């Protein structure tokens, strides 16, 4: 077993072998490992998950840890691109075997494999996530809105859809709203990280959009805060806001404990947009961060909604059998 959660950056999929049957102690330690990753790197999501049942929270941590591992191939692991492709091929092979019950000697794969099988998470979403990472490592700039939408779906929407399966909310319309939330949150990431991404040689704002607002590469090189640049950022914020609004409709399909988690995560992320507005759309000078007091306020308001939803949910559970009996 590994006892340092930074090791997910040093142990590559090609270094990991299949493992014999996993005992309960090893499985429990693997979930703890993922929870450490979750707590350290996803503080807002970790906080938002406080009302989940323990098995759901552990599964959320396992899912996060796997997605973090995959995502770090694009930004954190310094190996040649052709080697990254090999590692992603191996990661894909591992996940395909996890779905069939094969275990591997790494805590993230042990916990994630258990979560996949326990909640019958369709393999296609894991495959699409990995394909999104492959898109990322080969990306220099996004050219069209359609291409951006596809990218956001692969790297973010797939995660929300997998969580819906953990909560047993796999109605197609609910999954589509989860996909909307993923797109909104990834677009938020893109707006927050314009400067950092450009420094790393990537532009996620589509060329199509930049052309509409008469923004060229020199505007990025010069860290422009021109009126046209601000109008462009404002338009993308409006697009994200629309996606957040549609996602709210699907949140109502989740059990109350899950609703609280998703509402807090969604609204904290949505608040990043307000921070960017308060910065007068200057995404170059600093990274937009939601202050802790605001996160707590968002959680406090969501808690009030949670209590009401919990009461309504319990009432409906009582009423439904009575209706069926008549």
Secondary structure as GFF3:
##gff-version 3
##sequence-region A 1 326
A	DSSP	three_ten_helix	5	9	.	.	.	ID=ss1
A	DSSP	three_ten_helix	13	15	.	.	.	ID=ss2
A	DSSP	beta_strand	18	19	.	.	.	ID=ss3
A	DSSP	alpha_helix	24	41	.	.	.	ID=ss4
A	DSSP	alpha_helix	43	48	.	.	.	ID=ss5
A	DSSP	three_ten_helix	49	51	.	.	.	ID=ss6
A	DSSP	alpha_helix	54	75	.	.	.	ID=ss7
A	DSSP	alpha_helix	81	98	.	.	.	ID=ss8
A	DSSP	beta_strand	103	104	.	.	.	ID=ss9
A	DSSP	alpha_helix	107	118	.	.	.	ID=ss10
A	DSSP	alpha_helix	123	137	.	.	.	ID=ss11
A	DSSP	alpha_helix	145	152	.	.	.	ID=ss12
A	DSSP	pi_helix	153	157	.	.	.	ID=ss13
A	DSSP	alpha_helix	158	166	.	.	.	ID=ss14
A	DSSP	alpha_helix	172	192	.	.	.	ID=ss15
A	DSSP	alpha_helix	194	199	.	.	.	ID=ss16
A	DSSP	alpha_helix	207	212	.	.	.	ID=ss17
A	DSSP	alpha_helix	217	221	.	.	.	ID=ss18
A	DSSP	alpha_helix	227	251	.	.	.	ID=ss19
A	DSSP	alpha_helix	256	278	.	.	.	ID=ss20
A	DSSP	alpha_helix	292	325	.	.	.	ID=ss21
###
